[in-house]
Amino acid sequence: MGEKNMQSRQPAIFVGHGDPMMALRDDDVAHGLRSVGERLLKARPKAILAVSGHWYTRGTLVQSDPTPRQVNDMYGFPPELYAITYRPKGNAELTRRVQELLGADVEVDDTWGIDHGVWTPLHHMLPNADVPVVELSVNGLADARYAYELGRRLSPLRDEGFVVLGSGNVVHNLRMADWDNPNGTPENVAFDEAVLAAVAARDDDAAIDYQRLPHADYAVPTPDHYLPLLTVLGAAEGEQAEVFNKVRNLGSISMTSYAFGLGK
């Protein structure tokens, strides 16, 4: 019986979403996302709870809109990018369960929508937009430990047919981005490898105390894109990670992504 329950558990996934132009690329990162999406569909999830580094708010907010709008929260890109339409439905059951699990720590807010931190990777992973999505914000008033504990509190969702998805970047320093650099700087590599070692060893405290890791100030100048990883780690406590899209680009961006319980 226990084995059957484990097999029916939905995955927890952290995706590096990178710059918005990723939505238009057909490269190794896109192929990695597509492969993960194909495997995710085999698990037949009811809906996805997506924690987005682009919804950085005062408090923890969750959506309830049955038809959330697409948010094109990026500026100065080619018309082809804005022509992409990605409009999954919401899911009332998932919203209700998040409220039950988090209680007074969460409020419903439908002023946002499905931002490009979520629809850009899902455009590759689930191109038909046929799995409902509910976004959960990153609480900008809380610390890294809170983000991790939030994931632990949300982990029961995975046994109820819901995927926990975090979208951000382990290394995300746009001020230092070099559009002519297809690789990562030494600082990028050092921090990314330190986080990877912590995740592989399930040394969650090291990932939570990321400011102690090498070049943390460079890699995480603001916590919004890093904290979704901690929520996914909390939701998959004790489970071994599958690493995909281990790519660093633009000098100061890491695309390294992690999947837990994804199955074959």
BAZA-412442 format. One line per 3 residues: number of its first residue (from 1); their letters; for each residue x, y, z of N, C-alpha, C. Coordinates in steps of 0.05 Angstrom, whole numbers. Layout:
% residues N
NUM) A) X:Y:Z:X:Y:Z:X:Y:Z ~ ...
END
This chain:
% residues 264
1) MGE) 16:-24:0:0:0:0:17:25:0 ~ 39:25:16:57:48:17:69:54:-9 ~ 77:33:-24:90:37:-50:70:49:-69
4) KNM) 45:41:-68:24:52:-86:20:81:-80 ~ 20:89:-55:16:117:-47:39:134:-58 ~ 64:123:-55:87:138:-65:86:143:-95
7) QSR) 76:122:-109:75:125:-138:54:145:-147 ~ 33:148:-131:12:167:-138:18:195:-130 ~ 39:199:-115:46:226:-106:55:243:-129
10) QPA) 46:268:-130:53:286:-151:81:298:-147 ~ 94:306:-168:122:317:-165:122:345:-152 ~ 146:351:-143:153:379:-135:176:387:-153
13) IFV) 175:410:-166:194:417:-186:202:446:-183 ~ 228:452:-184:238:479:-186:250:483:-214 ~ 240:503:-228:250:509:-255:264:536:-255
16) GHG) 287:537:-268:300:562:-274:287:574:-300 ~ 275:597:-297:261:608:-321:278:627:-337 ~ 299:639:-326:317:655:-342:303:680:-354
19) DPM) 314:690:-376:303:714:-389:279:707:-405 ~ 261:726:-410:235:719:-424:239:707:-452 ~ 261:714:-465:264:703:-492:267:673:-493
22) MAL) 270:660:-470:271:631:-469:245:619:-481 ~ 223:634:-479:198:624:-490:200:619:-520 ~ 217:634:-534:219:632:-563:242:614:-572
25) RDD) 258:604:-553:282:588:-561:275:559:-564 ~ 291:546:-581:289:517:-585:317:506:-580 ~ 326:509:-555:353:501:-548:352:478:-527
28) DVA) 375:472:-515:377:450:-496:359:455:-472 ~ 357:480:-463:340:486:-440:311:481:-447 ~ 303:490:-470:275:485:-479:269:455:-481
31) HGL) 289:440:-492:285:411:-495:283:398:-467 ~ 299:408:-448:298:397:-421:271:402:-408 ~ 260:425:-411:234:432:-401:212:415:-414
34) RSV) 215:411:-440:195:395:-455:195:366:-445 ~ 219:355:-441:221:328:-431:209:325:-403 ~ 214:344:-386:202:343:-359:172:345:-360
37) GER) 162:363:-378:134:366:-381:120:341:-391 ~ 132:327:-409:121:302:-419:119:281:-397 ~ 139:280:-380:138:261:-357:117:270:-336
40) LLK) 115:297:-333:96:307:-314:67:300:-322 ~ 61:302:-347:35:295:-357:27:266:-351 ~ 47:248:-350:41:220:-345:31:216:-316
43) ARP) 37:235:-298:27:234:-271:-2:244:-269 ~ -12:255:-290:-40:265:-291:-47:283:-268 ~ -33:305:-264:-39:323:-242:-66:337:-246
46) KAI) -79:343:-224:-104:358:-225:-99:388:-230 ~ -77:398:-219:-70:426:-222:-42:431:-212 ~ -32:454:-217:-5:462:-209:-6:486:-190
49) LAV) 6:484:-167:10:508:-150:37:519:-157 ~ 38:543:-169:63:555:-180:71:578:-162 ~ 94:575:-150:106:596:-133:125:612:-151
52) SGH) 118:637:-157:133:652:-176:150:674:-164 ~ 175:675:-172:193:696:-163:185:724:-174 ~ 166:724:-193:157:749:-204:132:760:-190
55) WYT) 122:745:-171:100:756:-154:110:758:-126 ~ 124:780:-121:139:785:-96:123:806:-81 ~ 111:797:-59:90:813:-46:94:817:-16
58) RGT) 78:835:-5:78:839:24:58:820:36 ~ 67:797:44:50:776:54:49:753:33 ~ 36:731:40:33:708:23:5:709:10
61) LVQ) 4:710:-16:-21:713:-31:-26:689:-49 ~ -51:681:-53:-58:659:-71:-81:668:-89 ~ -81:658:-113:-102:665:-132:-127:647:-130
64) SDP) -150:658:-137:-175:643:-138:-189:646:-165 ~ -179:662:-183:-192:668:-208:-194:643:-225 ~ -219:636:-234:-222:611:-250:-210:614:-278
67) TPR) -205:639:-287:-192:644:-313:-171:666:-309 ~ -149:660:-296:-129:680:-290:-118:692:-316 ~ -113:718:-316:-102:731:-339:-73:725:-343
70) QVN) -63:728:-367:-35:726:-373:-22:752:-368 ~ -1:753:-351:13:777:-345:39:778:-361 ~ 42:797:-379:66:801:-394:84:822:-380
73) DMY) 95:813:-358:111:831:-341:140:833:-350 ~ 143:840:-375:170:844:-387:167:866:-408 ~ 189:880:-412:188:905:-428:211:906:-448
76) GFP) 205:916:-473:225:921:-492:234:896:-508 ~ 217:876:-510:224:852:-524:209:851:-551 ~ 217:833:-569:204:832:-596:175:825:-595
79) PEL) 160:834:-615:131:829:-616:124:799:-614 ~ 142:782:-625:136:753:-624:133:742:-596 ~ 147:754:-577:144:745:-549:117:752:-538
82) YAI) 107:776:-544:81:785:-534:58:771:-548 ~ 64:759:-571:43:745:-586:37:717:-574 ~ 54:707:-556:49:681:-544:25:683:-525
85) TYR) 7:665:-528:-16:664:-510:-15:639:-493 ~ -16:643:-467:-16:620:-448:-36:625:-427 ~ -59:612:-428:-81:618:-410:-93:592:-398
88) PKG) -79:580:-379:-91:557:-365:-114:566:-347 ~ -131:548:-340:-152:554:-321:-141:554:-292 ~ -156:566:-274:-150:564:-246:-162:538:-235
91) NAE) -161:535:-208:-172:511:-196:-181:517:-168 ~ -208:518:-164:-219:526:-139:-212:508:-116 ~ -210:482:-122:-203:462:-101:-175:467:-90
94) LTR) -156:473:-109:-129:478:-100:-127:504:-84 ~ -141:525:-92:-141:549:-77:-152:544:-49 ~ -173:529:-47:-185:524:-21:-166:508:-3
97) RVQ) -153:488:-14:-134:472:1:-110:488:11 ~ -100:507:-5:-79:524:3:-88:541:27 ~ -112:551:26:-123:567:48:-126:549:73
100) ELL) -134:525:70:-137:507:93:-110:500:105 ~ -90:496:89:-64:488:99:-49:511:111 ~ -52:535:100:-37:558:110:-53:576:129
103) GAD) -79:573:130:-95:588:149:-92:618:146 ~ -87:631:169:-85:661:169:-60:671:155 ~ -42:654:148:-17:662:135:-20:669:105
106) VEV) -44:664:94:-48:668:66:-74:684:61 ~ -73:701:40:-97:716:32:-102:712:2 ~ -127:712:-6:-134:710:-34:-130:737:-47
109) DDT) -117:737:-70:-113:762:-85:-113:756:-115 ~ -131:768:-130:-133:763:-158:-125:787:-175 ~ -109:805:-164:-101:828:-180:-77:822:-198
112) WGI) -65:799:-195:-42:791:-212:-52:771:-233 ~ -39:749:-238:-46:730:-258:-24:710:-262 ~ -21:699:-286:0:680:-292:23:696:-306
115) DHG) 43:702:-290:65:720:-300:85:704:-317 ~ 104:718:-329:122:705:-348:141:686:-334 ~ 145:690:-308:161:671:-293:149:643:-293
118) VWT) 123:642:-296:109:616:-297:102:608:-325 ~ 90:626:-341:82:617:-368:105:612:-387 ~ 128:625:-383:150:620:-400:160:591:-399
121) PLH) 165:580:-375:173:551:-375:150:533:-381 ~ 125:540:-372:102:522:-378:96:522:-408 ~ 102:543:-422:98:544:-451:113:521:-465
124) HML) 137:514:-453:152:491:-464:143:465:-451 ~ 137:465:-425:131:441:-410:103:430:-417 ~ 84:448:-418:56:440:-422:44:459:-443
127) PNA) 52:456:-468:45:476:-489:16:479:-494 ~ 0:459:-486:-29:461:-491:-44:476:-468 ~ -29:484:-448:-41:498:-425:-66:484:-414
130) DVP) -64:457:-414:-88:441:-406:-87:431:-377 ~ -67:440:-362:-67:434:-333:-72:460:-318 ~ -92:462:-301:-98:487:-287:-74:496:-270
133) VVE) -72:523:-267:-50:534:-252:-61:555:-232 ~ -52:553:-208:-58:573:-187:-31:584:-178 ~ -27:610:-179:-2:622:-169:-3:628:-139
136) LSV) 20:624:-127:25:632:-99:48:651:-99 ~ 45:673:-84:66:694:-85:89:686:-67 ~ 112:700:-71:135:698:-53:132:721:-32
139) NGL) 132:714:-7:128:733:14:153:749:19 ~ 153:774:10:176:792:13:181:802:41 ~ 163:796:60:166:805:88:177:782:105
142) ADA) 180:759:93:188:735:109:216:726:100 ~ 229:709:116:256:701:111:257:674:97 ~ 282:664:92:286:639:78:274:616:93
145) RYA) 276:616:119:265:594:135:235:592:131 ~ 222:615:130:193:615:126:186:603:99 ~ 202:610:78:196:599:51:198:569:51
148) YEL) 218:558:65:221:529:67:198:516:83 ~ 192:528:106:170:517:122:143:518:108 ~ 140:539:91:116:541:75:113:516:57
151) GRR) 135:508:45:135:484:29:127:459:45 ~ 138:457:69:131:434:86:101:433:91 ~ 90:456:96:61:458:102:44:452:78
154) LSP) 55:457:54:40:452:29:45:424:18 ~ 63:409:29:70:383:18:46:364:16 ~ 26:365:34:3:347:31:-11:350:4
157) LRD) -8:372:-9:-21:376:-35:-12:355:-55 ~ 13:347:-52:24:328:-72:10:300:-70 ~ -2:294:-47:-17:269:-44:-46:272:-52
160) EGF) -53:296:-61:-81:302:-68:-84:308:-98 ~ -63:303:-113:-64:307:-142:-53:333:-152 ~ -39:348:-135:-29:375:-142:1:375:-143
163) VVL) 12:388:-164:41:392:-166:49:418:-152 ~ 71:417:-138:83:442:-127:106:450:-145 ~ 104:473:-157:123:483:-177:135:509:-167
166) GSG) 161:511:-165:174:537:-159:187:547:-184 ~ 185:573:-190:198:584:-213:215:608:-205 ~ 240:607:-212:259:629:-205:285:623:-218
169) NVV) 307:630:-204:334:623:-213:352:622:-189 ~ 368:601:-187:387:598:-165:406:622:-164 ~ 416:629:-188:432:654:-191:417:673:-209
172) HNL) 412:697:-199:396:716:-215:405:744:-208 ~ 424:754:-224:434:781:-219:433:796:-246 ~ 410:809:-251:406:823:-276:424:847:-280
175) RMA) 432:859:-257:450:882:-259:477:874:-271 ~ 485:849:-268:511:840:-278:508:823:-303 ~ 484:822:-315:480:805:-338:497:815:-362
178) DWD) 508:795:-376:524:801:-400:512:785:-423 ~ 497:799:-440:482:786:-462:500:773:-482 ~ 526:780:-482:545:767:-500:560:743:-488
181) NPN) 553:736:-463:566:714:-450:547:690:-449 ~ 552:669:-464:534:646:-464:539:627:-440 ~ 558:634:-423:564:617:-400:561:632:-374
184) GTP) 570:621:-352:568:633:-326:595:644:-317 ~ 595:665:-301:619:675:-289:629:656:-267 ~ 654:658:-258:664:641:-236:647:644:-211
187) ENV) 637:668:-206:620:671:-182:594:656:-185 ~ 582:657:-209:558:643:-215:562:613:-210 ~ 583:602:-222:588:573:-221:593:565:-192
190) AFD) 608:580:-176:614:573:-149:589:571:-132 ~ 572:591:-134:547:591:-118:529:569:-127 ~ 525:566:-153:507:545:-164:516:518:-155
193) EAV) 542:512:-156:553:486:-148:549:482:-118 ~ 552:502:-102:548:500:-73:519:493:-67 ~ 501:505:-81:472:499:-77:467:471:-86
196) LAA) 478:463:-109:474:436:-120:484:415:-100 ~ 507:420:-88:518:401:-68:500:399:-44 ~ 489:422:-35:471:421:-12:445:406:-18
199) VAA) 434:410:-42:409:397:-50:415:367:-53 ~ 437:360:-65:444:331:-70:447:317:-43 ~ 458:330:-23:463:318:3:438:321:21
202) RDD) 418:335:11:395:342:27:403:356:53 ~ 423:374:50:431:392:71:414:417:68 ~ 389:414:76:370:436:72:378:461:87
205) DAA) 390:458:111:398:481:126:419:498:111 ~ 437:484:96:456:499:80:443:515:58 ~ 422:503:45:408:517:25:392:541:36
208) IDY) 381:537:60:366:558:73:385:581:81 ~ 408:574:92:428:594:100:446:601:77 ~ 433:606:54:448:610:29:468:633:30
211) QRL) 463:652:48:480:676:50:508:668:59 ~ 511:644:70:538:635:79:553:621:56 ~ 539:616:34:552:603:11:569:623:-5
214) PHA) 589:613:-20:607:631:-35:593:649:-55 ~ 599:675:-53:589:695:-72:559:698:-71 ~ 547:694:-48:518:696:-44:508:724:-52
217) DYA) 523:745:-45:514:772:-51:513:777:-81 ~ 531:764:-96:530:766:-125:507:750:-136 ~ 504:725:-126:484:707:-138:455:714:-131
220) VPT) 451:724:-106:424:730:-97:424:758:-86 ~ 425:778:-103:424:806:-93:397:813:-81 ~ 376:800:-91:349:801:-78:339:772:-77
223) PDH) 323:766:-57:316:737:-52:293:727:-69 ~ 279:744:-84:254:736:-97:257:711:-115 ~ 279:709:-130:281:687:-149:293:661:-135
226) YLP) 305:665:-112:317:642:-98:297:628:-80 ~ 280:642:-67:262:631:-47:243:609:-58 ~ 234:611:-83:217:589:-93:231:561:-91
229) LLT) 257:561:-94:272:536:-91:268:525:-63 ~ 269:542:-43:267:532:-15:239:521:-10 ~ 218:534:-22:191:523:-18:189:496:-31
232) VLG) 201:491:-54:201:465:-66:216:445:-49 ~ 239:453:-38:254:435:-21:238:427:4 ~ 223:446:15:206:440:38:184:420:31
235) AAE) 173:424:7:151:407:-2:161:379:-9 ~ 187:376:-13:199:350:-20:220:341:0 ~ 215:347:25:234:342:47:243:313:47
238) GEQ) 270:309:46:281:282:48:283:267:22 ~ 271:278:1:271:264:-25:296:272:-41 ~ 305:253:-58:328:258:-75:321:274:-100
241) AEV) 338:292:-107:333:309:-130:343:298:-156 ~ 328:302:-177:338:299:-204:345:326:-215 ~ 370:329:-224:379:355:-234:375:356:-264
244) FNK) 363:378:-275:361:381:-303:367:410:-310 ~ 373:415:-336:380:442:-345:402:455:-329 ~ 423:440:-324:446:451:-310:462:469:-330
247) VRN) 452:493:-333:462:512:-353:465:539:-339 ~ 488:552:-344:491:580:-335:495:597:-360 ~ 481:620:-360:484:637:-383:482:666:-375
250) LGS) 486:683:-395:486:713:-391:506:721:-369 ~ 525:704:-363:544:710:-342:533:705:-314 ~ 511:718:-308:501:719:-280:474:706:-276
253) ISM) 466:686:-294:441:672:-291:447:642:-290 ~ 434:628:-271:435:599:-271:408:588:-278 ~ 407:569:-296:382:555:-303:379:529:-289
256) TSY) 397:521:-271:397:495:-258:370:491:-245 ~ 358:467:-251:331:461:-242:331:434:-228 ~ 311:430:-211:309:406:-195:281:394:-195
259) AFG) 279:368:-198:254:354:-197:254:332:-175 ~ 232:329:-161:230:310:-140:205:293:-145 ~ 208:267:-145:185:249:-149:173:250:-176
262) LGK) 189:256:-197:178:260:-223:170:234:-237 ~ 184:212:-230:178:187:-243:191:186:-271 ~ 187:163:-284:200:159:-310:184:171:-333
END
